[in-house]
Amino acid sequence: MPKIDDANVELMDDKQELMAEEKHELAVDNPQTDSHLSAFSGEVTSRDVSIPKIKLFHPQCSEAGDGIGRMGDVLFQGMVVGNESNPVETIVLSFTKTYVERLPYGTEERPRVYTSQAAYAEDGLTFKDIDETAKLVVLIAKPDKSFDDTSEEDMDFMFNVELAGKKWALGYLYVRGLQFKEAITPLTSFLALKGFENGFRPYRVKWTPLVCSRKSSPNTKFAKWKTAISRGSEGQLEEVMKLPFAEALA
């Protein structure tokens, strides 16, 4: 089974960030559950399966226009799944670090994306010219309660992966710039000490949104992530590796 294809780039919501962000797609084989009664026929490629984004609310996001969420909320598939008092719990399945060229606000130019410091240095860029980014494909745990008017039936429909006695959904996070240092560096430091072989799959990462004020403009609010790592459940790694899409994320 092929791996996630990071070469497919598709623009999403926030212009500058999104011009650098890649839409995560899961590479899957053509499912044939029964040779006599096939539920699906035809070729299925990575472009046919997309992974929804987990994101922090901000006033310019599409959900804000629909009246969904407020500052400090975590959004996923058009609903609120966490807030400052209720962090979201995840199992990180894959982690990709890149360096994205920093461009002036509002530019129409697509930023260049690099996988190593040597690569951007070859183009004459320095560390001041780029942002560190992380793309994490995760399993996000179903919240214990609804934070909006989403019904329990809709929640069960979206969180349809059963693992370790909980229900989960497949999603991804994209963290860039200053947020990388605060949210991601603790994770990479943890991995460096524990070893990279199985990544975070034996562990769980909680993401808590924090609402802050800018020093230069105290009335301007923004949200950022705070991360915490904990031990996973007994046998979690083995259960994760048995998931039907695990091989594509290896």
C-alpha positions as a Python dict, from the first residue, in 0.01 Angstrom:
ca = {
    (1, 'M'): (0, 0, 0),
    (2, 'P'): (150, 341, -90),
    (3, 'K'): (222, 605, 169),
    (4, 'I'): (55, 944, 202),
    (5, 'D'): (144, 1148, -103),
    (6, 'D'): (278, 1481, 19),
    (7, 'A'): (330, 1605, -336),
    (8, 'N'): (-36, 1690, -391),
    (9, 'V'): (-85, 2053, -287),
    (10, 'E'): (-428, 2210, -265),
    (11, 'L'): (-518, 2557, -136),
    (12, 'M'): (-753, 2561, 162),
    (13, 'D'): (-876, 2842, 390),
    (14, 'D'): (-628, 3103, 529),
    (15, 'K'): (-446, 3240, 230),
    (16, 'Q'): (-77, 3260, 329),
    (17, 'E'): (-72, 2967, 565),
    (18, 'L'): (-289, 2766, 336),
    (19, 'M'): (-79, 2831, 29),
    (20, 'A'): (201, 2648, 207),
    (21, 'E'): (-15, 2385, 372),
    (22, 'E'): (-71, 2056, 196),
    (23, 'K'): (-403, 1880, 213),
    (24, 'H'): (-351, 1542, 376),
    (25, 'E'): (-476, 1256, 166),
    (26, 'L'): (-478, 892, 255),
    (27, 'A'): (-353, 646, -3),
    (28, 'V'): (-579, 341, -11),
    (29, 'D'): (-615, 27, -218),
    (30, 'N'): (-939, -58, -397),
    (31, 'P'): (-1148, -225, -123),
    (32, 'Q'): (-1296, -561, -216),
    (33, 'T'): (-1478, -690, 91),
    (34, 'D'): (-1666, -962, -97),
    (35, 'S'): (-1578, -1092, -441),
    (36, 'H'): (-1944, -1175, -511),
    (37, 'L'): (-2101, -860, -371),
    (38, 'S'): (-1857, -575, -415),
    (39, 'A'): (-1961, -250, -243),
    (40, 'F'): (-1743, -39, -472),
    (41, 'S'): (-1578, -75, -810),
    (42, 'G'): (-1327, 140, -992),
    (43, 'E'): (-989, 286, -907),
    (44, 'V'): (-944, 465, -573),
    (45, 'T'): (-640, 693, -543),
    (46, 'S'): (-508, 930, -275),
    (47, 'R'): (-705, 1216, -433),
    (48, 'D'): (-1031, 1040, -349),
    (49, 'V'): (-975, 1035, 28),
    (50, 'S'): (-906, 1353, 227),
    (51, 'I'): (-839, 1401, 597),
    (52, 'P'): (-1024, 1687, 777),
    (53, 'K'): (-831, 1954, 966),
    (54, 'I'): (-838, 2016, 1342),
    (55, 'K'): (-798, 2389, 1397),
    (56, 'L'): (-826, 2675, 1642),
    (57, 'F'): (-1113, 2919, 1604),
    (58, 'H'): (-1026, 3263, 1473),
    (59, 'P'): (-1256, 3542, 1354),
    (60, 'Q'): (-1168, 3488, 986),
    (61, 'C'): (-1229, 3113, 976),
    (62, 'S'): (-1519, 2979, 771),
    (63, 'E'): (-1694, 2846, 1083),
    (64, 'A'): (-1708, 3197, 1232),
    (65, 'G'): (-1917, 3308, 936),
    (66, 'D'): (-2158, 3024, 1014),
    (67, 'G'): (-2183, 3120, 1380),
    (68, 'I'): (-1988, 2814, 1498),
    (69, 'G'): (-1741, 2852, 1785),
    (70, 'R'): (-1566, 3138, 1959),
    (71, 'M'): (-1211, 3232, 2054),
    (72, 'G'): (-1051, 2944, 2245),
    (73, 'D'): (-1258, 2671, 2077),
    (74, 'V'): (-1119, 2376, 1883),
    (75, 'L'): (-1300, 2306, 1555),
    (76, 'F'): (-1328, 1982, 1360),
    (77, 'Q'): (-1563, 1901, 1072),
    (78, 'G'): (-1780, 2204, 1142),
    (79, 'M'): (-1830, 2146, 1513),
    (80, 'V'): (-1667, 2243, 1841),
    (81, 'V'): (-1473, 1952, 1993),
    (82, 'G'): (-1277, 2125, 2271),
    (83, 'N'): (-1188, 2449, 2448),
    (84, 'E'): (-954, 2591, 2713),
    (85, 'S'): (-1114, 2376, 2984),
    (86, 'N'): (-1151, 2066, 2766),
    (87, 'P'): (-837, 1977, 2568),
    (88, 'V'): (-858, 1741, 2271),
    (89, 'E'): (-690, 1404, 2308),
    (90, 'T'): (-503, 1255, 2013),
    (91, 'I'): (-280, 971, 1907),
    (92, 'V'): (-25, 1102, 1658),
    (93, 'L'): (5, 861, 1365),
    (94, 'S'): (252, 1051, 1150),
    (95, 'F'): (461, 1366, 1180),
    (96, 'T'): (616, 1571, 898),
    (97, 'K'): (840, 1872, 955),
    (98, 'T'): (906, 2126, 678),
    (99, 'Y'): (1042, 2477, 633),
    (100, 'V'): (814, 2728, 460),
    (101, 'E'): (934, 3052, 304),
    (102, 'R'): (807, 3360, 490),
    (103, 'L'): (644, 3608, 249),
    (104, 'P'): (488, 3953, 300),
    (105, 'Y'): (127, 3951, 418),
    (106, 'G'): (-127, 3952, 136),
    (107, 'T'): (107, 3836, -138),
    (108, 'E'): (-33, 3617, -415),
    (109, 'E'): (297, 3430, -450),
    (110, 'R'): (312, 3070, -335),
    (111, 'P'): (583, 3021, -67),
    (112, 'R'): (855, 2768, -129),
    (113, 'V'): (855, 2460, 94),
    (114, 'Y'): (1173, 2278, 197),
    (115, 'T'): (1244, 1955, 382),
    (116, 'S'): (1591, 2050, 512),
    (117, 'Q'): (1796, 2352, 618),
    (118, 'A'): (2050, 2273, 346),
    (119, 'A'): (1778, 2294, 81),
    (120, 'Y'): (1662, 2647, 171),
    (121, 'A'): (2021, 2762, 220),
    (122, 'E'): (2093, 2659, -140),
    (123, 'D'): (1826, 2907, -249),
    (124, 'G'): (1995, 3185, -52),
    (125, 'L'): (1748, 3184, 240),
    (126, 'T'): (1839, 3200, 609),
    (127, 'F'): (1650, 3088, 917),
    (128, 'K'): (1501, 3437, 942),
    (129, 'D'): (1340, 3387, 601),
    (130, 'I'): (1147, 3070, 686),
    (131, 'D'): (891, 2928, 928),
    (132, 'E'): (921, 2583, 1078),
    (133, 'T'): (603, 2381, 1025),
    (134, 'A'): (464, 2051, 1142),
    (135, 'K'): (188, 1842, 985),
    (136, 'L'): (52, 1572, 1212),
    (137, 'V'): (-199, 1306, 1109),
    (138, 'V'): (-379, 1202, 1426),
    (139, 'L'): (-665, 1007, 1576),
    (140, 'I'): (-876, 1255, 1773),
    (141, 'A'): (-1086, 1117, 2057),
    (142, 'K'): (-1460, 1177, 2065),
    (143, 'P'): (-1541, 1445, 2325),
    (144, 'D'): (-1722, 1335, 2639),
    (145, 'K'): (-1995, 1587, 2561),
    (146, 'S'): (-2113, 1814, 2282),
    (147, 'F'): (-2004, 2177, 2305),
    (148, 'D'): (-2261, 2301, 2054),
    (149, 'D'): (-2589, 2164, 1918),
    (150, 'T'): (-2427, 1860, 1752),
    (151, 'S'): (-2634, 1552, 1833),
    (152, 'E'): (-2493, 1236, 1986),
    (153, 'E'): (-2586, 1049, 1667),
    (154, 'D'): (-2386, 1293, 1454),
    (155, 'M'): (-2092, 1266, 1692),
    (156, 'D'): (-2097, 887, 1666),
    (157, 'F'): (-2114, 912, 1287),
    (158, 'M'): (-1803, 1133, 1270),
    (159, 'F'): (-1606, 949, 1537),
    (160, 'N'): (-1633, 602, 1390),
    (161, 'V'): (-1293, 446, 1461),
    (162, 'E'): (-1305, 220, 1768),
    (163, 'L'): (-980, 176, 1956),
    (164, 'A'): (-884, 115, 2321),
    (165, 'G'): (-1241, 145, 2443),
    (166, 'K'): (-1297, 486, 2284),
    (167, 'K'): (-1427, 629, 1959),
    (168, 'W'): (-1192, 829, 1740),
    (169, 'A'): (-1182, 1015, 1409),
    (170, 'L'): (-897, 1061, 1165),
    (171, 'G'): (-780, 1422, 1132),
    (172, 'Y'): (-471, 1637, 1101),
    (173, 'L'): (-312, 1947, 1255),
    (174, 'Y'): (-91, 2205, 1089),
    (175, 'V'): (133, 2414, 1316),
    (176, 'R'): (357, 2692, 1189),
    (177, 'G'): (594, 2965, 1307),
    (178, 'L'): (588, 3074, 1670),
    (179, 'Q'): (336, 2802, 1752),
    (180, 'F'): (589, 2544, 1636),
    (181, 'K'): (832, 2635, 1914),
    (182, 'E'): (570, 2632, 2187),
    (183, 'A'): (360, 2333, 2081),
    (184, 'I'): (588, 2110, 1875),
    (185, 'T'): (934, 2144, 2030),
    (186, 'P'): (819, 1965, 2350),
    (187, 'L'): (699, 1677, 2131),
    (188, 'T'): (1017, 1649, 1924),
    (189, 'S'): (1227, 1673, 2241),
    (190, 'F'): (1027, 1388, 2391),
    (191, 'L'): (1076, 1177, 2079),
    (192, 'A'): (1449, 1247, 2070),
    (193, 'L'): (1480, 1098, 2419),
    (194, 'K'): (1239, 807, 2367),
    (195, 'G'): (1341, 711, 2015),
    (196, 'F'): (1171, 766, 1679),
    (197, 'E'): (1095, 405, 1580),
    (198, 'N'): (724, 403, 1668),
    (199, 'G'): (685, 781, 1699),
    (200, 'F'): (396, 884, 1921),
    (201, 'R'): (181, 581, 1853),
    (202, 'P'): (233, 429, 2200),
    (203, 'Y'): (149, 767, 2359),
    (204, 'R'): (-127, 1027, 2368),
    (205, 'V'): (-96, 1399, 2312),
    (206, 'K'): (-344, 1649, 2456),
    (207, 'W'): (-387, 1984, 2280),
    (208, 'T'): (-516, 2270, 2493),
    (209, 'P'): (-605, 2602, 2326),
    (210, 'L'): (-483, 2912, 2508),
    (211, 'V'): (-620, 3260, 2435),
    (212, 'C'): (-352, 3529, 2454),
    (213, 'S'): (-310, 3902, 2389),
    (214, 'R'): (-42, 4051, 2167),
    (215, 'K'): (216, 4262, 2354),
    (216, 'S'): (201, 4533, 2090),
    (217, 'S'): (-179, 4537, 2093),
    (218, 'P'): (-332, 4409, 2421),
    (219, 'N'): (-685, 4420, 2280),
    (220, 'T'): (-590, 4187, 1995),
    (221, 'K'): (-655, 3826, 2094),
    (222, 'F'): (-518, 3511, 1938),
    (223, 'A'): (-517, 3141, 2023),
    (224, 'K'): (-225, 2901, 2042),
    (225, 'W'): (-168, 2539, 2136),
    (226, 'K'): (-26, 2395, 2457),
    (227, 'T'): (69, 2027, 2438),
    (228, 'A'): (104, 1753, 2697),
    (229, 'I'): (216, 1393, 2646),
    (230, 'S'): (91, 1093, 2842),
    (231, 'R'): (127, 718, 2827),
    (232, 'G'): (-120, 537, 2601),
    (233, 'S'): (-335, 242, 2704),
    (234, 'E'): (-200, -110, 2732),
    (235, 'G'): (-162, -257, 2383),
    (236, 'Q'): (-238, 76, 2212),
    (237, 'L'): (51, 50, 1966),
    (238, 'E'): (-59, -294, 1850),
    (239, 'E'): (-418, -177, 1808),
    (240, 'V'): (-309, 128, 1608),
    (241, 'M'): (-95, -83, 1376),
    (242, 'K'): (-394, -309, 1302),
    (243, 'L'): (-606, -19, 1174),
    (244, 'P'): (-690, -56, 803),
    (245, 'F'): (-510, 267, 712),
    (246, 'A'): (-203, 219, 937),
    (247, 'E'): (20, 89, 658),
    (248, 'A'): (-42, 401, 451),
    (249, 'L'): (85, 612, 741),
    (250, 'A'): (399, 405, 813),
}
